[in-house]
Amino acid sequence: MKKTFQLLLIALIISVGASAQNTENVKIVELNSALFKQKVWNFAKNKSFTRVGDQPIILDFHAVWCPPCKRLAPHLQAIQNKYKNKLVVYKIDVDQEPEIARLFKIEAMPTIVFVNSKTNFVSEVGYRDYNEFEALVQKHFFAQ
């Protein structure tokens, strides 16, 4: 009985360690204006939207005082972790970066902007549960 317990304990420790390595979180970066120009769109150089890079981007326009934004945050983190090599998620606080919010005509929060092409983006306004949000990611980035 003691040996069985020890073996089960060792198996449990190994499985927990393995699963912890597979679920490592990729930190979502909060963009200020300077980082936004480097990573998404240098609006000082290009007046019309011309994105930087090729990787699909999700922009989360949020505010710290916004309850739906707080409920959406774990879904964004889960999407970032699931698709860590296929897309990137950035957060933009509309109170800290009003110029960026104006460029995207943000009027309500949360607003999620899906950027998949060099010159176009699609906005989705409002909270979505994880399954709805996952469906939007599939629709905007991975639909055939």
C-alpha positions as CSV (number, residue, x, y, z in Angstrom):
1,M,0.0,0.0,0.0
2,K,2.8,2.4,0.9
3,K,4.6,1.7,-2.4
4,T,1.4,2.3,-4.4
5,F,0.9,5.6,-2.6
6,Q,4.5,6.6,-3.3
7,L,4.2,5.7,-7.0
8,L,0.9,7.6,-7.3
9,L,2.5,10.6,-5.6
10,I,5.5,10.6,-8.0
11,A,3.2,10.3,-11.0
12,L,1.1,13.2,-9.7
13,I,4.2,15.4,-9.3
14,I,5.5,14.5,-12.8
15,S,2.1,15.2,-14.4
16,V,1.7,18.5,-12.6
17,G,5.2,19.6,-13.7
18,A,4.5,18.6,-17.3
19,S,1.2,20.4,-17.4
20,A,2.7,23.5,-15.8
21,Q,5.2,23.7,-18.7
22,N,2.5,23.4,-21.3
23,T,0.3,26.1,-19.9
24,E,3.0,28.8,-19.5
25,N,1.3,32.2,-19.9
26,V,2.5,34.6,-22.6
27,K,2.2,38.0,-21.0
28,I,-0.1,40.4,-22.8
29,V,1.7,43.7,-23.4
30,E,0.0,47.0,-22.6
31,L,0.9,49.4,-25.4
32,N,1.7,53.0,-25.0
33,S,1.9,55.3,-28.1
34,A,5.6,54.6,-28.7
35,L,5.2,50.8,-28.5
36,F,2.0,51.0,-30.6
37,K,4.0,52.8,-33.4
38,Q,6.7,50.0,-33.3
39,K,4.4,47.0,-33.0
40,V,1.2,47.9,-34.8
41,W,1.0,51.1,-36.9
42,N,3.3,54.1,-37.1
43,F,0.5,56.6,-37.5
44,A,3.0,59.5,-37.4
45,K,4.5,58.3,-40.7
46,N,1.4,56.7,-42.4
47,K,-1.8,58.6,-42.0
48,S,-3.9,55.7,-43.4
49,F,-3.8,52.4,-41.5
50,T,-0.7,50.4,-42.5
51,R,0.2,47.8,-40.0
52,V,3.7,46.7,-39.0
53,G,4.6,43.0,-39.5
54,D,2.5,40.0,-40.7
55,Q,1.4,38.2,-37.6
56,P,-2.4,38.6,-36.8
57,I,-3.0,41.1,-34.0
58,I,-5.8,41.4,-31.5
59,L,-6.1,44.9,-29.9
60,D,-8.1,45.1,-26.6
61,F,-9.3,48.6,-26.1
62,H,-10.2,48.7,-22.4
63,A,-10.4,50.9,-19.3
64,V,-9.4,49.9,-15.8
65,W,-12.8,51.0,-14.5
66,C,-14.8,48.9,-17.0
67,P,-16.3,45.7,-15.5
68,P,-16.9,43.9,-18.9
69,C,-13.3,44.6,-19.8
70,K,-12.2,42.9,-16.6
71,R,-14.4,39.9,-17.4
72,L,-13.0,39.7,-20.9
73,A,-9.3,39.8,-19.7
74,P,-9.0,36.1,-18.8
75,H,-10.5,35.1,-22.3
76,L,-7.8,37.3,-24.0
77,Q,-5.1,35.6,-21.9
78,A,-6.4,32.2,-22.8
79,I,-6.5,33.1,-26.5
80,Q,-2.9,34.5,-26.3
81,N,-1.7,31.3,-24.6
82,K,-3.6,29.0,-27.1
83,Y,-2.3,30.8,-30.2
84,K,1.0,32.1,-28.8
85,N,2.9,31.5,-32.1
86,K,0.0,32.3,-34.4
87,L,-1.2,35.7,-33.2
88,V,-0.4,38.4,-30.6
89,V,-2.8,40.2,-28.2
90,Y,-2.1,43.8,-27.1
91,K,-4.0,45.9,-24.5
92,I,-4.6,49.6,-24.9
93,D,-6.0,51.7,-22.1
94,V,-8.3,54.3,-23.7
95,D,-7.8,56.7,-20.8
96,Q,-4.0,56.5,-21.1
97,E,-3.9,56.5,-24.9
98,P,-6.9,58.6,-26.2
99,E,-5.1,59.4,-29.5
100,I,-4.9,55.7,-30.4
101,A,-8.6,55.2,-29.3
102,R,-9.6,58.1,-31.6
103,L,-7.7,56.6,-34.6
104,F,-9.8,53.4,-34.2
105,K,-13.0,55.4,-33.5
106,I,-13.5,53.6,-30.1
107,E,-16.8,54.7,-28.6
108,A,-17.5,51.8,-26.2
109,M,-15.6,49.3,-24.2
110,P,-14.5,46.7,-24.5
111,T,-13.8,47.0,-28.2
112,I,-11.7,44.3,-29.7
113,V,-9.9,45.0,-33.0
114,F,-8.8,42.1,-35.2
115,V,-5.9,43.1,-37.5
116,N,-5.2,40.4,-40.2
117,S,-4.2,42.5,-43.2
118,K,-1.8,45.3,-43.9
119,T,-4.5,47.9,-44.5
120,N,-7.7,46.6,-42.9
121,F,-9.1,45.7,-39.5
122,V,-12.4,44.7,-38.0
123,S,-13.8,45.9,-34.7
124,E,-16.1,43.9,-32.4
125,V,-17.8,45.8,-29.5
126,G,-18.8,44.4,-26.2
127,Y,-18.1,41.4,-23.9
128,R,-18.2,37.9,-25.3
129,D,-17.8,34.7,-23.3
130,Y,-14.8,32.5,-24.2
131,N,-16.6,30.3,-26.8
132,E,-18.0,33.3,-28.6
133,F,-14.6,35.0,-28.5
134,E,-12.9,31.9,-29.8
135,A,-15.4,31.8,-32.7
136,L,-14.5,35.4,-33.5
137,V,-10.8,34.5,-33.5
138,Q,-11.5,31.6,-35.9
139,K,-13.7,33.8,-38.1
140,H,-11.3,36.7,-38.4
141,F,-8.0,34.9,-38.6
142,F,-8.3,31.2,-39.5
143,A,-11.5,30.8,-41.6
144,Q,-10.8,29.3,-45.0
